[in-house]
Amino acid sequence: MTALQAGSVVLRAEGISKVYGSTLALHGVDFTLYRGKVNALAGENGAGKSTLMGILAGAIQPTAGRIVIDGEAVELDSPRTAGDRGIRLIHQELLLFPNLSVSENIFAGCELRSAAGVRLREQERRSAVLLEQLGQRINPRTVVGDLPVGLQQVVAICKALAQEVRVLIMDEPTSALSAREVESLFSVVRGLVASNVAVVYISHRLEEIIEIGDFVTVLRDGRLVAEAAVPDIDAHWIIERMIGHDPETLFPHESRPVGAALLEVSDVSLLRPGGNHRLDRVRFSVAAGEIVGLYGLMGAGRTELLETLVGLQPRASGQVVVDGAHVEHKSVGERISRGLFLVPEDRQRGGLVQSLSVKQNISLASLDSLQTFGSLLGRREVSNANRVATAVGVKVADIDFPVTSLSGGNQQKVVVAKALLTDPKVLLMDDPMRGIDVGAKTELYRIMQRLAKQGMAILFTSSDLTEVLGMADRIMVIASGRITGEFSRAEADAQAIVAAANPRAIPQAA
Amino acid sequence: MSAQSDLLLRGVRRARAAIAADLIGQLKTPRGWLTLVLRLRAFVALITIVVAFSVISSDYFTGSNLLVMTEHVAVVAPMAIGETFVILSAGIDLSVGSTAGLVGMLTGGLLNNGLILHPLGIVVWFNVPLVILIGLGIGATVGAINGAVITKLGVAPFIATLGMLSVARGLADLRSNGNTFPDLAGTSQDHNTGFGFLGDGTILGISFEIWVLVLVIVVAAYVAKRTVFGRRVYAVGGNERAAELAGIRVHRIKIGVYVISGICAAITGLLITSELGAAFPDTATSYELNAIAAVVLGGTSLFGGRGRIGGTVIGAFVISFLNDGLVLVGVSSFWQLIAQGLVIVTAVAVDEAQRRRESRVAASVASLIEEVAQSNEKVLTA
């Protein structure tokens, strides 16, 4: 504990709880921030990191607990009050205006004004100074949308630094950065720490926490489970506390017999409107009984690939064969009846119709088999929906309840139940574990294994190494729209996968 | 295994009992009663209106006046019911009033002048059932054009139907150069008499308009609740992307709802024209506002995906009974406009408040169920 007491505390969150409807996002969490240190925060998706940071940044109001800054209890009721206290959050998605210039972004919301309006020149001058301090040569007049993601990250940091900063929160700043960009980001962070800013650093990449962090706090299921000074611990220590148990028990893998190829994809390409490839001659196959993991960073083309396979990208080219039948010119509905179904990336955006009940969501893709002359067969709908809901273990007293009353994991099971009712041969799952709790993950993985055992071919995507390594029989890596690596479960190695996923390491196609 | 399922079943029963107790507990408190009143607000509004006007005027709550007022409802309600499908799909149809006017003028013209085929120099006369079918067909065509412009050209529903509002009204004016078709009685040698029955006829002592209303309500409620098409309308309105991913042909559903809306507007247009015994080019002007108001009052969300046909029917009663009552007690038509506007805005504000309350209750119920399920699992694994 001596190391913990050595630094001086700038901010302390005490007993923070947050309740969202039926879920407890945070449960009595204490979190201490030290001046001039990198305070790393680790935890799985859904552990409560983003909620906690939202509370510190004033964007979310805690249900219980208080925040103490310099020994004085404060109420952070809006991002503006938090900003006035020098607390700045850099959101994972950066939240920049891609259509505005660098300097306009940096001063958005705090424009330098004179009687004649906004002082654009002065903003540009000060932006240049800030960028210089971070050792980046970016023209302040460049439109942000034209910059690579790494430099956009720098702009986001400058935006935070344009005003007084005491606490800088960085939510997954490296998730879309190349190795070189990460290095230069780290030098920026070290510079900030040297000037006595307290940095909160959230990352899934544990090796980064070990490299840049001074203190680490681990959250699990909304509770604080451990904190330590980084020199005292290692990555394995963090993983154990993040997951709560051995990764092997999280995804209990068993081997299955593999049958004939059910999904064969060849030469699938998709052009961006500008002419670049979003997908570049993708070729692979998935066999009956196989669970294949598709690993890739943000923007690598995972979602585009799955959307192309189910027919949402009409401009794509190439062949898609499901159980021997070509489907590339078929509609979404025809592909579903051929046995191809997508459980989409975002439940709220594409998986569920929030205004419908659990039953109505489950039957949505199978209405054609539940009707005569256009009239719904009510009893058959109820019995079929009940059957698949039980099969995947949806926890609900009555399937006529609104689907929004379920927890994230249960909602995801409803989407899987909807897929099952269409009797798919190939199940595509885009980031299926996102935003569901640990117990639900294990349960969902069990369901996936059972389906594969029954002869289904399953392709899932993830940007989480633990998931891909734990769940997949075979791992494919996608980067810049191309399959850049393939590993069997036995030969899969975290380092090789990350290397293959790094878009900068790939020579550009001629 | 049976012991396990038995245990689970008991857990579910326990959860249900707890939910029931929870909901009953809510009802026992004043806040709970408020929830109930909010949920039935359109109905409560209707009763309030009837009671209030009955107190003010002894002529309001009489059999004959109620019948007359219900006939007024029967004229405007079909249009509102058609509009419900559009709004359920997260669209809007501003052209229904003009469509009704256009249908009135074109059918009026057919009855008055017949169809004149200039190159052949002959006049074709249609009998009344055919004229009615043609009128409904015109409504369907207008709706199909709306749907096609929205889905194929990607024009926002508000703009596409705003354009149609103008175009259809202009066509109605053009048909007669702005004049009225004064006499729709028809002649026996042209075999086209009897159009007046739509608006004035009775069956079993009840006006034909009310029979039409009942038929439209029954068919519309069945389509919305019990058909694949209806379910898909709710899905498209609730989450278009999820509907698309479920293999639903979103464009077809959207075109379908505008066709329904056009047909329903045509019904209203035919009833008005028949009742008046003449076709005016400005028939049903600004009726789209009443139709949308009835839908919203009935609790259908303008964001799509939530709502009921029955709600719209009650909404149509509220608006019509309110207007008739104000007329009866001699309030100026300017005040009628103000009252109607206030009712609509209040209804939507109440709607939002109720939705927030209900989602809170639903969330607490769901957390209860998961707790019970989890405790069951613990029992099972132990």
Chai-1 contact restraints between the chains, C-beta under 6 A:
chainA,res_idxA,chainB,res_idxB,connection_type,confidence,min_distance_angstrom,max_distance_angstrom,comment,restraint_id
A,G21,B,A363,contact,1.0,0.0,6.0,A-B,restraint_1
A,S22,B,A363,contact,1.0,0.0,6.0,A-B,restraint_2
A,S22,B,A366,contact,1.0,0.0,6.0,A-B,restraint_3
A,S22,B,S367,contact,1.0,0.0,6.0,A-B,restraint_4
A,V332,B,G247,contact,1.0,0.0,6.0,A-B,restraint_5
A,G333,B,G247,contact,1.0,0.0,6.0,A-B,restraint_6
A,I336,B,G247,contact,1.0,0.0,6.0,A-B,restraint_7
A,P344,B,L245,contact,1.0,0.0,6.0,A-B,restraint_8
A,G350,B,R241,contact,1.0,0.0,6.0,A-B,restraint_9
A,G350,B,A242,contact,1.0,0.0,6.0,A-B,restraint_10
A,G350,B,L245,contact,1.0,0.0,6.0,A-B,restraint_11
A,L352,B,A242,contact,1.0,0.0,6.0,A-B,restraint_12
A,V353,B,A235,contact,1.0,0.0,6.0,A-B,restraint_13
A,V353,B,G238,contact,1.0,0.0,6.0,A-B,restraint_14
A,V353,B,N239,contact,1.0,0.0,6.0,A-B,restraint_15
A,V353,B,A242,contact,1.0,0.0,6.0,A-B,restraint_16
A,S355,B,G238,contact,1.0,0.0,6.0,A-B,restraint_17
A,S355,B,G305,contact,1.0,0.0,6.0,A-B,restraint_18
A,S355,B,R306,contact,1.0,0.0,6.0,A-B,restraint_19
A,L356,B,G238,contact,1.0,0.0,6.0,A-B,restraint_20
A,L364,B,A235,contact,1.0,0.0,6.0,A-B,restraint_21
A,L364,B,A246,contact,1.0,0.0,6.0,A-B,restraint_22
A,A365,B,A246,contact,1.0,0.0,6.0,A-B,restraint_23
A,A365,B,G247,contact,1.0,0.0,6.0,A-B,restraint_24
A,L367,B,V228,contact,1.0,0.0,6.0,A-B,restraint_25
A,Q371,B,V228,contact,1.0,0.0,6.0,A-B,restraint_26
A,G374,B,T227,contact,1.0,0.0,6.0,A-B,restraint_27
A,G374,B,V228,contact,1.0,0.0,6.0,A-B,restraint_28
A,S375,B,R226,contact,1.0,0.0,6.0,A-B,restraint_29
A,S375,B,T227,contact,1.0,0.0,6.0,A-B,restraint_30
A,L376,B,R226,contact,1.0,0.0,6.0,A-B,restraint_31
A,K395,B,E370,contact,1.0,0.0,6.0,A-B,restraint_32
A,K395,B,A373,contact,1.0,0.0,6.0,A-B,restraint_33
A,A397,B,V12,contact,1.0,0.0,6.0,A-B,restraint_34
A,A397,B,A15,contact,1.0,0.0,6.0,A-B,restraint_35
A,A397,B,R16,contact,1.0,0.0,6.0,A-B,restraint_36
A,A397,B,I369,contact,1.0,0.0,6.0,A-B,restraint_37
A,P402,B,A362,contact,1.0,0.0,6.0,A-B,restraint_38
A,S405,B,A362,contact,1.0,0.0,6.0,A-B,restraint_39
A,S405,B,A366,contact,1.0,0.0,6.0,A-B,restraint_40
A,L406,B,A366,contact,1.0,0.0,6.0,A-B,restraint_41
